Amino acid sequence: MSRGTGLVSIVLVSHSAALARGIAELAAQVAGLEVAIVPIGGNGVSGVDSSQVLSALRETAGRGHGVVLMDLGSSVIAVRAALTELDADERARLRAVDAPFVEGAIAAAVIAATGASVAAVASAAEDARYASKL
Amino acid sequence: MPRSSEHAESRAVLPASVALHARPAGTLVRAACAFDASISVAANGKRANAKSILDVLKLGATGGTEVAFSASGLDAAAAVALLSELVAALR
């Protein structure tokens, strides 16, 4: 059922497709090309399309495990709604994390590239909240 | 309680055209994560956890900067040797 590299995927859900794609590109620079980084976003105005989110989550779960990051409020709502549409097995493969969108994505992608577990990748994303940058 | 572990250090200079940002930093961190030892990398008087991309990026090490690795753990010597070689070979 699951194909691919066996690495944890990173799903990025944003109000803005351009933002999600931009972060995905940056994450690919840092983490390399083996990690699947899936950008999902809306047009920046009306929030993200929940059916797109559901497809992405379903595909990700089909490939293995995934960590899901969200930018703001309605992205969280869309992800929560999509998670309820998945079956229990699919849901068990995914972790929606409470993480800063950019920093969490980068940290998660790098750790995912090392072959870490979904729990370790999720922690890396969440721990990004505590990283200072100045 | 671990047996007495090694401690090892090494130094390398970033190639002039390579700053420790995005791709090079990612390469370094992923290589560091393969070792059991805890590893730090220092540049410009600042020290970072070599296994943390956000920490390493914070160093802001520019091309031509000398970086120093310090590691503790059973594979510390192998870690600092490999990481210094890696830094010198970054493109």
Backbone of each chain as ProteinMPNN parsed JSONL, in Angstrom:
{"seq_chain_A": "MSRGTGLVSIVLVSHSAALARGIAELAAQVAGLEVAIVPIGGNGVSGVDSSQVLSALRETAGRGHGVVLMDLGSSVIAVRAALTELDADERARLRAVDAPFVEGAIAAAVIAATGASVAAVASAAEDARYASKL", "coords_chain_A": {"N_chain_A": [[0.834, -1.207, 0.0], [1.835, 1.312, 0.924], [4.159, 3.236, -0.777], [7.289, 4.559, -1.929], [9.869, 6.454, -0.254], [9.929, 5.718, 2.406], [10.448, 7.628, 4.206], [9.254, 10.061, 6.514], [6.608, 12.149, 5.499], [6.05, 15.645, 4.832], [3.458, 17.816, 5.264], [2.231, 20.868, 4.206], [0.031, 23.295, 5.093], [-1.546, 26.095, 4.042], [-2.96, 29.417, 3.98], [-2.122, 30.579, 1.747], [-1.134, 29.456, -1.33], [1.205, 30.094, -2.581], [2.882, 30.769, -0.468], [3.038, 28.297, 0.88], [4.264, 26.78, -1.125], [6.654, 28.136, -1.407], [7.886, 27.725, 1.075], [8.078, 24.984, 0.932], [9.935, 24.708, -1.124], [12.215, 25.851, 0.024], [12.532, 24.12, 2.194], [13.133, 21.802, 0.794], [15.615, 22.457, -0.238], [17.093, 22.469, 2.085], [16.64, 19.98, 3.255], [16.982, 18.137, 1.277], [16.05, 16.079, -1.588], [14.687, 13.733, -1.104], [12.721, 13.708, 0.837], [9.236, 13.875, 0.978], [7.556, 16.753, 0.436], [4.693, 18.425, 0.826], [2.956, 20.971, -0.478], [0.083, 22.819, 0.279], [-2.352, 25.123, -0.524], [-4.43, 28.064, -0.374], [-5.821, 30.859, -2.141], [-4.867, 32.902, -0.739], [-6.77, 34.57, 0.222], [-9.41, 33.498, 0.722], [-8.829, 31.315, 2.305], [-7.933, 27.829, 2.649], [-8.761, 25.155, 0.41], [-10.78, 22.638, 1.499], [-11.16, 20.116, 0.375], [-8.932, 19.704, -1.102], [-7.066, 19.567, 0.906], [-7.897, 17.224, 2.164], [-7.421, 15.303, 0.127], [-4.641, 15.504, -0.049], [-3.852, 14.67, 2.491], [-4.804, 12.09, 2.558], [-3.359, 10.911, 0.474], [-0.814, 11.191, 1.511], [-0.949, 9.597, 3.817], [-1.308, 7.213, 2.539], [1.176, 6.774, 1.517], [2.735, 6.408, 3.709], [3.889, 7.747, 6.644], [3.045, 10.99, 8.005], [3.672, 14.44, 8.814], [1.835, 17.243, 9.675], [1.709, 20.622, 9.041], [0.38, 23.85, 9.827], [-0.601, 27.156, 8.868], [-2.293, 29.39, 9.866], [-5.327, 30.033, 11.739], [-7.77, 29.179, 9.967], [-6.64, 27.266, 8.401], [-6.015, 25.351, 10.213], [-8.562, 24.56, 10.973], [-9.448, 23.47, 8.544], [-7.718, 21.289, 8.312], [-8.346, 19.82, 10.607], [-10.985, 19.133, 9.962], [-10.568, 17.593, 7.683], [-9.152, 15.466, 8.776], [-11.129, 14.147, 10.214], [-12.483, 12.923, 8.195], [-10.938, 10.884, 7.364], [-10.025, 7.366, 7.531], [-9.482, 5.298, 10.461], [-6.972, 4.081, 10.363], [-5.588, 5.625, 8.487], [-5.607, 8.087, 9.794], [-4.079, 7.511, 11.983], [-1.559, 7.522, 10.954], [-0.785, 10.093, 10.651], [0.333, 13.257, 11.943], [-0.828, 16.159, 13.182], [0.727, 19.1, 13.84], [1.485, 21.529, 16.39], [3.068, 24.078, 15.55], [5.515, 26.573, 14.638], [5.138, 27.879, 11.396], [7.123, 28.194, 9.298], [9.674, 27.707, 10.53], [9.148, 25.319, 11.847], [8.549, 23.642, 9.715], [10.993, 23.503, 8.34], [12.726, 22.428, 10.294], [11.422, 19.982, 10.742], [11.547, 18.781, 8.203], [14.297, 18.368, 7.806], [14.918, 16.571, 9.863], [13.231, 14.503, 9.128], [14.488, 13.69, 6.818], [16.62, 12.285, 7.801], [15.632, 9.855, 8.336], [14.075, 9.599, 10.544], [11.506, 8.745, 12.997], [7.904, 9.263, 12.853], [7.1, 10.396, 15.23], [9.447, 11.607, 16.173], [9.884, 13.454, 14.154], [7.628, 15.041, 14.393], [8.087, 16.085, 16.962], [10.386, 17.577, 16.441], [9.346, 19.582, 14.851], [7.57, 20.812, 16.644], [9.326, 21.626, 18.666], [10.586, 23.683, 17.441], [9.336, 25.97, 18.071], [10.614, 26.958, 20.285], [13.065, 27.738, 19.515], [15.452, 30.258, 19.266], [16.172, 33.096, 17.165], [17.765, 35.267, 16.943]], "CA_chain_A": [[0.0, 0.0, 0.0], [2.638, 2.54, 0.915], [5.359, 3.186, -1.604], [8.092, 5.749, -1.639], [11.175, 6.353, 0.386], [9.863, 5.313, 3.804], [10.667, 8.792, 5.049], [8.038, 10.777, 6.904], [6.3, 13.283, 4.622], [5.707, 16.901, 5.498], [2.365, 18.48, 4.555], [2.172, 22.272, 4.611], [-1.294, 23.812, 4.748], [-1.5, 27.552, 4.219], [-3.933, 30.272, 3.285], [-1.51, 31.002, 0.502], [-0.413, 28.394, -2.036], [2.552, 30.606, -2.868], [3.654, 30.645, 0.76], [3.308, 26.877, 1.111], [5.239, 26.334, -2.139], [7.939, 28.763, -1.097], [8.485, 27.016, 2.205], [8.423, 23.649, 0.447], [11.191, 24.832, -1.89], [13.281, 26.085, 0.998], [12.717, 22.875, 2.941], [13.795, 20.845, -0.094], [17.014, 22.876, -0.271], [17.753, 22.135, 3.341], [16.494, 18.574, 3.617], [17.228, 17.241, 0.153], [14.88, 15.785, -2.409], [14.026, 12.462, -0.792], [11.557, 13.906, 1.707], [8.081, 14.409, 0.26], [7.046, 17.954, 1.088], [3.464, 18.64, 0.06], [2.38, 22.283, -0.178], [-1.336, 22.983, -0.043], [-2.728, 26.464, -0.098], [-5.504, 28.76, -1.057], [-5.402, 32.021, -2.918], [-4.432, 33.946, 0.181], [-7.919, 35.384, 0.663], [-10.527, 32.755, 1.299], [-8.458, 30.117, 3.04], [-7.572, 26.684, 1.831], [-9.826, 24.264, -0.044], [-10.701, 21.467, 2.374], [-11.073, 18.849, -0.356], [-7.512, 19.589, -1.462], [-6.389, 19.119, 2.123], [-8.257, 15.816, 2.366], [-6.656, 14.522, -0.86], [-3.218, 15.493, 0.307], [-3.657, 13.856, 3.697], [-5.072, 10.7, 2.176], [-2.198, 10.487, -0.321], [0.327, 11.108, 2.426], [-1.144, 8.407, 4.651], [-1.124, 6.073, 1.652], [2.622, 6.623, 1.295], [3.442, 6.089, 4.947], [3.525, 8.643, 7.735], [3.224, 12.397, 7.679], [3.482, 15.484, 9.818], [1.071, 18.303, 9.011], [1.857, 21.95, 9.636], [-0.638, 24.787, 9.383], [-0.148, 28.521, 9.149], [-3.179, 30.158, 10.736], [-6.645, 29.511, 12.107], [-8.669, 28.385, 9.137], [-5.905, 26.089, 7.921], [-6.176, 24.363, 11.287], [-9.94, 24.065, 10.853], [-9.506, 22.612, 7.359], [-7.003, 20.046, 8.6], [-9.171, 19.06, 11.568], [-12.134, 18.596, 9.24], [-10.081, 16.519, 6.805], [-8.778, 14.311, 9.607], [-12.332, 13.387, 10.597], [-12.939, 12.174, 7.02], [-10.043, 9.741, 7.113], [-10.311, 6.218, 8.383], [-8.632, 5.281, 11.655], [-5.596, 3.729, 9.997], [-4.988, 6.805, 7.846], [-5.445, 9.114, 10.818], [-2.992, 7.095, 12.88], [-0.27, 7.76, 10.311], [-0.537, 11.522, 10.503], [0.383, 14.072, 13.164], [-0.958, 17.598, 12.971], [1.546, 19.652, 14.914], [1.343, 22.923, 16.788], [4.441, 24.503, 15.314], [5.661, 27.734, 13.753], [4.997, 27.317, 10.066], [8.386, 28.127, 8.562], [10.741, 27.058, 11.286], [8.743, 23.937, 12.112], [8.661, 22.891, 8.463], [12.412, 23.281, 8.058], [13.246, 21.489, 11.286], [10.798, 18.681, 10.505], [12.036, 18.22, 6.949], [15.673, 17.889, 7.995], [14.868, 15.369, 10.691], [12.603, 13.455, 8.311], [15.499, 13.229, 5.861], [17.546, 11.354, 8.454], [14.936, 8.586, 8.534], [13.467, 9.588, 11.881], [10.107, 8.326, 13.136], [6.938, 10.358, 12.794], [7.098, 11.058, 16.539], [10.628, 12.469, 16.235], [9.688, 14.565, 13.213], [6.625, 15.909, 15.016], [8.764, 16.809, 18.052], [11.3, 18.575, 15.869], [8.508, 20.705, 14.425], [7.049, 21.493, 17.833], [10.437, 22.256, 19.386], [11.002, 24.889, 16.719], [8.714, 27.103, 18.779], [11.519, 27.436, 21.336], [14.368, 28.124, 18.959], [15.547, 31.701, 19.04], [16.897, 33.313, 15.923], [18.677, 36.393, 17.008]], "C_chain_A": [[0.868, 1.257, 0.0], [3.903, 2.317, 0.102], [6.27, 4.313, -1.148], [9.3, 5.434, -0.784], [11.117, 5.806, 1.808], [10.113, 6.48, 4.741], [9.319, 9.441, 5.369], [7.842, 11.957, 5.953], [5.937, 14.502, 5.454], [4.604, 17.564, 4.68], [2.245, 19.902, 5.1], [0.846, 22.853, 4.161], [-1.34, 25.303, 5.074], [-2.673, 28.239, 3.543], [-3.422, 30.576, 1.883], [-0.718, 29.854, -0.116], [1.027, 28.816, -2.29], [3.442, 30.474, -1.635], [4.03, 29.181, 1.005], [4.368, 26.364, 0.14], [6.622, 26.884, -1.836], [8.647, 28.045, 0.041], [8.902, 25.611, 1.776], [9.745, 23.677, -0.318], [12.373, 25.007, -0.959], [13.58, 24.8, 1.768], [13.432, 21.832, 2.087], [15.281, 21.181, -0.238], [17.75, 22.342, 0.948], [17.751, 20.63, 3.598], [16.832, 17.615, 2.492], [15.92, 16.816, -0.485], [14.148, 14.496, -2.051], [12.781, 12.619, 0.061], [10.417, 14.476, 0.866], [7.553, 15.594, 1.054], [5.877, 18.419, 0.242], [2.846, 19.986, 0.413], [0.927, 22.364, -0.618], [-1.73, 24.383, 0.38], [-3.836, 27.051, -0.936], [-4.948, 29.957, -1.799], [-5.027, 33.187, -2.019], [-5.578, 34.757, 0.74], [-8.943, 34.537, 1.392], [-10.122, 31.494, 2.044], [-8.331, 28.932, 2.098], [-8.797, 25.808, 1.54], [-9.74, 22.955, 0.739], [-10.638, 20.154, 1.607], [-9.641, 18.611, -0.822], [-6.719, 19.054, -0.275], [-6.648, 17.629, 2.325], [-7.484, 14.918, 1.397], [-5.208, 14.377, -0.453], [-2.962, 14.596, 1.511], [-3.827, 12.381, 3.377], [-3.885, 10.122, 1.407], [-0.994, 10.271, 0.569], [0.232, 9.853, 3.284], [-0.94, 7.143, 3.815], [0.349, 5.765, 1.42], [3.352, 6.189, 2.555], [2.959, 6.974, 6.078], [3.731, 10.086, 7.321], [3.01, 13.299, 8.864], [2.856, 16.657, 9.076], [1.266, 19.613, 9.755], [0.833, 22.896, 9.021], [-0.195, 26.204, 9.705], [-1.037, 29.208, 10.172], [-4.505, 29.443, 10.925], [-7.405, 28.641, 11.14], [-7.958, 27.199, 8.483], [-6.035, 24.968, 8.947], [-7.561, 23.731, 11.19], [-10.05, 23.102, 9.671], [-8.837, 21.27, 7.627], [-7.803, 19.19, 9.575], [-10.339, 18.398, 10.858], [-11.697, 17.422, 8.364], [-9.744, 15.277, 7.616], [-10.001, 13.484, 9.988], [-12.858, 12.556, 9.433], [-12.089, 10.943, 6.734], [-10.459, 8.545, 7.945], [-9.253, 6.16, 9.49], [-7.177, 4.981, 11.324], [-4.876, 4.925, 9.373], [-4.672, 7.863, 8.898], [-4.257, 8.793, 11.714], [-1.613, 7.369, 12.285], [0.128, 9.23, 10.263], [-0.472, 12.217, 11.852], [0.236, 15.527, 12.752], [-0.221, 18.248, 14.137], [1.308, 21.132, 15.14], [2.743, 23.522, 16.719], [4.46, 25.776, 14.471], [5.825, 27.221, 12.324], [6.34, 27.158, 9.331], [9.427, 27.293, 9.3], [10.43, 25.584, 11.557], [8.91, 23.072, 10.881], [10.111, 22.54, 8.173], [12.987, 22.24, 9.014], [12.709, 20.079, 11.026], [11.372, 18.021, 9.262], [13.439, 17.649, 7.102], [15.68, 16.598, 8.809], [14.248, 14.211, 9.919], [13.619, 12.851, 7.352], [16.471, 12.239, 6.483], [16.89, 10.002, 8.72], [14.25, 8.475, 9.885], [11.999, 9.165, 11.839], [9.182, 9.534, 13.059], [6.889, 11.104, 14.127], [8.271, 12.028, 16.651], [10.472, 13.675, 15.314], [8.687, 15.562, 13.804], [7.262, 16.73, 16.143], [9.676, 17.89, 17.525], [10.51, 19.812, 15.44], [8.049, 21.51, 15.638], [8.147, 22.222, 18.597], [10.912, 23.532, 18.706], [10.419, 26.143, 17.368], [9.702, 27.75, 19.755], [12.873, 27.875, 20.814], [14.383, 29.628, 18.779], [16.302, 31.918, 17.742], [17.841, 34.505, 15.924], [19.763, 36.133, 18.044]], "O_chain_A": [[0.669, 2.157, -0.816], [4.616, 1.33, 0.284], [6.044, 4.937, -0.111], [9.689, 4.277, -0.624], [12.157, 5.46, 2.368], [9.997, 6.328, 5.957], [8.375, 9.368, 4.583], [8.791, 12.676, 5.639], [5.567, 14.393, 6.623], [4.81, 17.846, 3.499], [2.168, 20.107, 6.311], [0.566, 22.896, 2.963], [-1.193, 25.711, 6.226], [-3.294, 27.684, 2.636], [-4.201, 30.8, 0.956], [0.233, 29.344, 0.476], [1.948, 28.002, -2.223], [4.614, 30.113, -1.743], [5.183, 28.865, 1.297], [5.261, 25.608, 0.526], [7.63, 26.193, -1.987], [9.85, 27.79, -0.02], [9.943, 25.107, 2.198], [10.571, 22.776, -0.175], [13.415, 24.376, -1.141], [14.741, 24.44, 1.967], [14.246, 21.063, 2.599], [16.112, 20.279, -0.348], [18.868, 21.837, 0.856], [18.731, 20.074, 4.093], [16.957, 16.411, 2.718], [14.835, 17.139, -0.003], [13.103, 14.196, -2.629], [11.887, 11.774, 0.024], [10.608, 15.444, 0.129], [7.15, 15.449, 2.208], [6.049, 18.767, -0.926], [2.269, 20.133, 1.49], [0.589, 22.018, -1.75], [-1.472, 24.789, 1.513], [-4.131, 26.598, -2.042], [-3.746, 30.048, -2.049], [-4.887, 34.321, -2.479], [-5.375, 35.559, 1.651], [-9.301, 34.819, 2.536], [-10.98, 30.68, 2.385], [-8.593, 29.038, 0.9], [-9.736, 25.742, 2.333], [-8.74, 22.244, 0.651], [-10.116, 19.167, 2.127], [-9.19, 17.47, -0.924], [-5.833, 18.212, -0.421], [-5.729, 16.866, 2.621], [-6.951, 13.886, 1.804], [-4.626, 13.293, -0.501], [-1.979, 13.855, 1.549], [-3.08, 11.534, 3.869], [-3.46, 8.994, 1.654], [-0.249, 9.303, 0.412], [1.215, 9.134, 3.457], [-0.458, 6.129, 4.319], [0.717, 4.62, 1.157], [4.462, 5.662, 2.482], [1.781, 6.963, 6.434], [4.495, 10.375, 6.401], [2.271, 12.976, 9.794], [3.293, 17.018, 7.984], [1.016, 19.699, 10.957], [0.466, 22.764, 7.853], [0.501, 26.434, 10.694], [-0.564, 29.571, 11.248], [-4.757, 28.388, 10.342], [-7.671, 27.477, 11.44], [-8.605, 26.24, 8.061], [-6.149, 23.794, 8.595], [-7.709, 22.515, 11.31], [-10.671, 22.045, 9.782], [-9.344, 20.228, 7.21], [-7.924, 17.979, 9.392], [-10.651, 17.236, 11.119], [-12.367, 16.391, 8.309], [-10.024, 14.158, 7.186], [-9.92, 12.259, 10.076], [-13.594, 11.593, 9.643], [-12.479, 10.072, 5.957], [-11.161, 8.689, 8.946], [-8.258, 6.884, 9.452], [-6.263, 5.548, 11.922], [-3.718, 5.202, 9.682], [-3.595, 8.46, 8.887], [-3.526, 9.684, 12.146], [-0.62, 7.441, 13.009], [1.248, 9.566, 9.878], [-1.147, 11.81, 12.798], [1.09, 16.065, 12.047], [-0.523, 17.967, 15.297], [0.978, 21.881, 14.221], [3.503, 23.482, 17.687], [3.542, 26.028, 13.69], [6.551, 26.26, 12.074], [6.636, 26.085, 8.806], [9.975, 26.325, 8.774], [11.309, 24.725, 11.506], [9.348, 21.925, 10.966], [10.419, 21.407, 7.802], [13.65, 21.293, 8.592], [13.457, 19.103, 11.084], [11.652, 16.822, 9.271], [13.735, 16.571, 6.587], [16.38, 15.645, 8.465], [14.689, 13.069, 10.044], [13.611, 11.646, 7.104], [17.081, 11.44, 5.773], [17.526, 9.103, 9.27], [13.885, 7.381, 10.316], [11.345, 9.218, 10.798], [9.619, 10.678, 13.184], [6.66, 12.313, 14.151], [8.116, 13.138, 17.16], [10.881, 14.784, 15.658], [8.882, 16.775, 13.721], [7.006, 17.928, 16.264], [9.743, 18.986, 18.08], [10.951, 20.944, 15.642], [8.133, 22.738, 15.649], [7.922, 23.315, 19.118], [11.566, 24.367, 19.331], [10.959, 27.239, 17.221], [9.627, 28.95, 20.016], [13.727, 28.329, 21.577], [13.455, 30.208, 18.217], [16.999, 31.02, 17.27], [18.618, 34.7, 14.989], [20.636, 36.976, 18.248]]}, "seq_chain_B": "MPRSSEHAESRAVLPASVALHARPAGTLVRAACAFDASISVAANGKRANAKSILDVLKLGATGGTEVAFSASGLDAAAAVALLSELVAALR", "coords_chain_B": {"N_chain_B": [[24.256, 4.038, 32.958], [26.553, 5.508, 30.848], [29.543, 4.093, 29.397], [32.872, 5.402, 29.751], [33.097, 8.113, 27.628], [34.302, 9.159, 24.421], [35.924, 12.252, 23.696], [36.117, 14.62, 21.212], [37.626, 16.859, 18.861], [37.571, 19.083, 16.051], [38.584, 21.144, 13.298], [37.607, 23.244, 10.587], [37.612, 25.059, 7.498], [35.176, 27.001, 5.996], [34.591, 26.922, 2.52], [35.407, 29.737, 0.464], [33.272, 30.643, -1.123], [31.026, 29.607, 0.057], [28.494, 29.931, 2.25], [27.154, 29.051, 5.459], [24.338, 28.33, 5.038], [20.875, 27.463, 4.337], [21.038, 24.974, 2.048], [23.824, 23.977, 2.385], [23.949, 24.0, 5.207], [21.936, 22.218, 5.827], [22.959, 19.863, 4.748], [25.148, 19.488, 6.427], [23.893, 19.201, 8.963], [22.301, 16.92, 8.575], [24.289, 15.04, 8.175], [25.53, 15.118, 10.668], [23.515, 14.115, 12.288], [23.636, 11.411, 11.865], [25.364, 10.331, 13.645], [25.942, 9.018, 16.978], [27.103, 10.5, 18.991], [27.011, 13.571, 20.928], [27.104, 16.627, 19.34], [28.702, 19.679, 18.734], [28.915, 22.73, 16.909], [30.965, 25.458, 16.252], [31.23, 28.899, 15.448], [32.529, 32.095, 14.724], [32.608, 32.764, 17.454], [30.212, 31.814, 18.433], [28.157, 29.074, 19.453], [26.627, 26.091, 18.305], [24.144, 23.491, 18.325], [24.971, 20.825, 16.436], [23.159, 19.092, 15.368], [20.833, 20.364, 15.011], [18.979, 22.12, 12.813], [17.952, 24.716, 12.934], [19.454, 25.867, 14.929], [22.028, 25.738, 13.8], [21.727, 27.348, 11.543], [21.44, 29.754, 12.769], [23.993, 30.495, 13.388], [24.97, 31.857, 11.25], [27.221, 31.613, 9.603], [29.578, 32.756, 7.372], [31.128, 32.443, 4.064], [34.482, 31.262, 4.055], [34.793, 31.33, 6.76], [36.118, 29.975, 9.79], [35.17, 26.932, 11.227], [34.475, 25.114, 14.21], [34.33, 21.878, 15.407], [32.971, 19.95, 18.06], [32.747, 17.054, 19.901], [31.073, 14.587, 21.914], [30.978, 11.3, 22.954], [30.517, 7.864, 21.929], [31.191, 7.676, 19.205], [32.568, 9.972, 18.7], [35.092, 10.826, 17.664], [35.056, 9.922, 15.017], [32.894, 11.363, 14.123], [33.661, 14.143, 14.297], [35.758, 14.139, 12.53], [34.634, 13.394, 10.062], [32.766, 15.461, 9.72], [34.326, 17.781, 9.536], [35.703, 17.242, 7.185], [33.582, 17.231, 5.464], [32.705, 19.896, 5.579], [34.885, 21.241, 4.435], [34.605, 20.355, 1.878], [32.269, 21.39, 0.916], [29.987, 22.799, -1.499]], "CA_chain_B": [[25.367, 5.003, 32.947], [27.402, 5.142, 29.705], [30.975, 3.942, 29.669], [33.511, 6.699, 29.513], [32.953, 8.355, 26.204], [35.349, 9.964, 23.805], [35.644, 13.64, 23.37], [36.996, 14.916, 20.088], [37.42, 18.168, 18.249], [38.223, 19.292, 14.766], [38.316, 22.456, 12.721], [37.642, 23.303, 9.126], [37.263, 26.386, 7.012], [34.182, 27.005, 4.919], [35.103, 27.49, 1.272], [35.117, 31.169, 0.367], [31.989, 30.93, -1.766], [29.947, 28.839, 0.679], [28.043, 30.303, 3.593], [26.455, 27.93, 6.091], [22.907, 28.609, 4.99], [20.005, 26.454, 3.704], [21.504, 23.672, 1.582], [25.023, 23.489, 3.086], [23.622, 23.748, 6.614], [21.142, 20.995, 5.849], [23.89, 18.759, 4.501], [25.921, 19.322, 7.659], [23.035, 18.7, 10.04], [21.919, 15.534, 8.288], [25.471, 14.197, 8.416], [25.733, 15.063, 12.128], [22.461, 13.289, 12.889], [23.951, 9.998, 11.698], [26.231, 9.903, 14.746], [25.359, 8.963, 18.317], [27.72, 11.529, 19.836], [26.432, 14.915, 20.857], [28.067, 17.365, 18.531], [28.43, 21.103, 18.572], [29.721, 23.42, 15.898], [31.126, 26.846, 16.665], [31.753, 29.827, 14.443], [32.413, 33.488, 15.156], [32.355, 32.877, 18.89], [28.91, 31.264, 18.83], [28.144, 27.616, 19.398], [25.31, 25.544, 17.966], [23.961, 22.039, 18.289], [25.143, 20.474, 15.022], [22.04, 18.272, 14.911], [19.651, 21.209, 14.952], [19.115, 23.02, 11.67], [17.66, 26.097, 13.326], [20.627, 26.298, 15.692], [23.152, 25.925, 12.881], [21.427, 28.513, 10.701], [21.602, 30.942, 13.603], [25.406, 30.877, 13.409], [25.191, 32.808, 10.163], [28.635, 31.541, 9.209], [29.778, 33.116, 5.968], [32.222, 31.767, 3.376], [35.804, 31.579, 4.567], [34.822, 31.29, 8.235], [36.559, 28.721, 10.392], [34.206, 26.333, 12.146], [35.102, 24.135, 15.097], [33.417, 20.843, 15.881], [33.329, 19.347, 19.334], [31.78, 15.983, 20.081], [31.238, 13.677, 23.046], [30.203, 10.084, 22.764], [31.333, 6.75, 21.45], [31.72, 7.881, 17.845], [32.94, 11.389, 18.637], [36.241, 11.068, 16.78], [34.604, 9.727, 13.639], [31.97, 12.459, 13.813], [34.326, 15.42, 14.025], [36.595, 13.967, 11.338], [33.773, 13.433, 8.883], [32.125, 16.767, 9.564], [35.319, 18.742, 9.036], [35.93, 16.926, 5.759], [32.383, 17.647, 4.751], [32.721, 21.366, 5.492], [35.904, 21.659, 3.47], [34.186, 19.936, 0.542], [30.973, 21.989, 0.556], [29.966, 23.614, -2.737]], "C_chain_B": [[26.307, 4.623, 31.809], [28.841, 4.912, 30.159], [31.641, 5.275, 29.366], [33.516, 6.94, 28.015], [34.116, 9.189, 25.717], [34.92, 11.412, 23.789], [36.593, 13.965, 22.238], [36.652, 16.266, 19.504], [38.071, 18.2, 16.88], [37.856, 20.679, 14.268], [38.34, 22.358, 11.208], [37.257, 24.711, 8.717], [36.231, 26.249, 5.892], [34.824, 27.56, 3.654], [34.611, 28.933, 1.121], [33.733, 31.471, -0.19], [30.807, 30.247, -1.092], [29.636, 29.317, 2.096], [27.239, 29.14, 4.152], [24.955, 28.253, 6.21], [22.187, 27.444, 4.327], [20.674, 25.131, 3.331], [22.765, 23.174, 2.284], [24.751, 23.161, 4.558], [22.845, 22.443, 6.74], [22.014, 19.766, 5.658], [24.666, 18.44, 5.769], [25.083, 18.688, 8.761], [22.652, 17.244, 9.802], [23.086, 14.592, 8.521], [25.694, 14.033, 9.922], [24.742, 14.116, 12.78], [22.74, 11.793, 12.765], [24.813, 9.452, 12.842], [25.49, 9.89, 16.066], [25.856, 10.098, 19.196], [26.907, 12.809, 19.825], [27.522, 15.795, 20.256], [27.708, 18.846, 18.508], [29.356, 21.67, 17.51], [29.763, 24.889, 16.296], [31.683, 27.669, 15.521], [31.556, 31.233, 14.98], [32.055, 33.634, 16.626], [30.998, 32.374, 19.339], [28.932, 29.754, 18.631], [26.728, 27.131, 19.122], [25.305, 24.03, 18.072], [23.996, 21.635, 16.815], [24.006, 19.615, 14.479], [20.751, 19.082, 14.803], [19.808, 22.23, 13.829], [18.899, 24.477, 12.078], [18.838, 26.688, 14.096], [21.794, 26.623, 14.751], [22.939, 27.157, 12.005], [21.66, 29.804, 11.463], [23.06, 31.394, 13.671], [25.695, 31.918, 12.342], [26.629, 32.799, 9.663], [28.794, 31.787, 7.719], [30.97, 32.355, 5.386], [33.561, 32.207, 3.959], [35.915, 31.552, 6.071], [35.346, 29.943, 8.724], [35.478, 28.212, 11.329], [34.918, 25.263, 12.958], [34.043, 23.158, 15.563], [33.926, 20.284, 17.192], [32.287, 18.268, 19.572], [32.107, 15.132, 21.285], [30.376, 12.461, 22.827], [31.076, 9.049, 22.089], [31.903, 6.959, 20.048], [32.155, 9.329, 17.633], [34.061, 11.66, 17.64], [35.835, 10.947, 15.321], [33.719, 10.895, 13.21], [32.723, 13.725, 13.442], [35.206, 15.326, 12.784], [35.745, 14.101, 10.082], [33.199, 14.818, 8.648], [33.111, 17.827, 9.067], [35.611, 18.513, 7.566], [34.777, 17.432, 4.927], [32.377, 19.155, 4.539], [33.692, 21.83, 4.415], [35.474, 21.349, 2.04], [32.857, 20.546, 0.103], [31.081, 22.835, -0.716], [28.701, 24.453, -2.746]], "O_chain_B": [[26.818, 3.504, 31.802], [29.291, 5.461, 31.165], [31.024, 6.168, 28.785], [33.897, 6.068, 27.234], [34.817, 9.835, 26.495], [33.738, 11.745, 23.859], [37.77, 13.612, 22.304], [35.528, 16.752, 19.636], [38.998, 17.443, 16.593], [36.921, 21.303, 14.769], [39.008, 21.5, 10.631], [36.654, 25.457, 9.489], [36.413, 25.467, 4.958], [35.529, 28.568, 3.713], [33.532, 29.289, 1.596], [33.092, 32.439, 0.219], [29.693, 30.299, -1.613], [30.429, 29.124, 3.018], [26.702, 28.332, 3.394], [24.403, 28.418, 7.298], [22.833, 26.532, 3.81], [20.86, 24.264, 4.186], [22.779, 22.033, 2.744], [25.258, 22.171, 5.087], [23.078, 21.661, 7.661], [21.828, 18.75, 6.329], [24.823, 17.278, 6.141], [25.522, 17.742, 9.416], [22.676, 16.432, 10.727], [22.902, 13.475, 9.007], [26.009, 12.94, 10.393], [25.088, 13.396, 13.716], [22.144, 10.992, 13.484], [24.966, 8.238, 12.979], [24.536, 10.642, 16.265], [25.122, 10.601, 20.046], [26.207, 13.109, 18.858], [28.695, 15.709, 20.62], [26.554, 19.215, 18.289], [30.44, 21.143, 17.257], [28.74, 25.488, 16.631], [32.5, 27.196, 14.732], [30.544, 31.53, 15.613], [31.29, 34.522, 17.001], [30.661, 32.494, 20.517], [29.629, 29.231, 17.762], [25.756, 27.685, 19.636], [26.339, 23.378, 17.925], [23.143, 22.059, 16.035], [23.896, 19.427, 13.268], [19.689, 18.522, 14.53], [20.673, 23.103, 13.894], [19.605, 25.366, 11.601], [19.174, 27.862, 13.935], [22.456, 27.65, 14.895], [23.875, 27.918, 11.76], [22.031, 30.823, 10.881], [23.333, 32.555, 13.98], [26.57, 32.766, 12.516], [27.189, 33.846, 9.339], [28.196, 31.087, 6.903], [31.723, 31.708, 6.114], [33.748, 33.373, 4.309], [37.005, 31.73, 6.616], [35.049, 28.902, 8.139], [34.933, 28.971, 12.13], [35.834, 24.597, 12.476], [32.986, 23.557, 16.053], [35.13, 20.157, 17.415], [31.087, 18.522, 19.461], [33.274, 14.97, 21.643], [29.183, 12.575, 22.548], [32.221, 9.317, 21.724], [32.988, 6.464, 19.742], [32.111, 9.842, 16.514], [33.989, 12.611, 16.862], [36.222, 11.767, 14.488], [33.791, 11.355, 12.07], [32.463, 14.321, 12.396], [35.384, 16.312, 12.068], [36.097, 14.832, 9.156], [33.15, 15.295, 7.514], [32.746, 18.679, 8.256], [35.75, 19.461, 6.793], [34.958, 17.983, 3.841], [32.079, 19.633, 3.444], [33.373, 22.691, 3.594], [35.923, 22.002, 1.099], [32.373, 20.239, -0.987], [32.093, 23.485, -0.977], [28.471, 25.213, -3.687]]}, "name": "protein", "num_of_chains": 2, "seq": "MSRGTGLVSIVLVSHSAALARGIAELAAQVAGLEVAIVPIGGNGVSGVDSSQVLSALRETAGRGHGVVLMDLGSSVIAVRAALTELDADERARLRAVDAPFVEGAIAAAVIAATGASVAAVASAAEDARYASKLMPRSSEHAESRAVLPASVALHARPAGTLVRAACAFDASISVAANGKRANAKSILDVLKLGATGGTEVAFSASGLDAAAAVALLSELVAALR"}
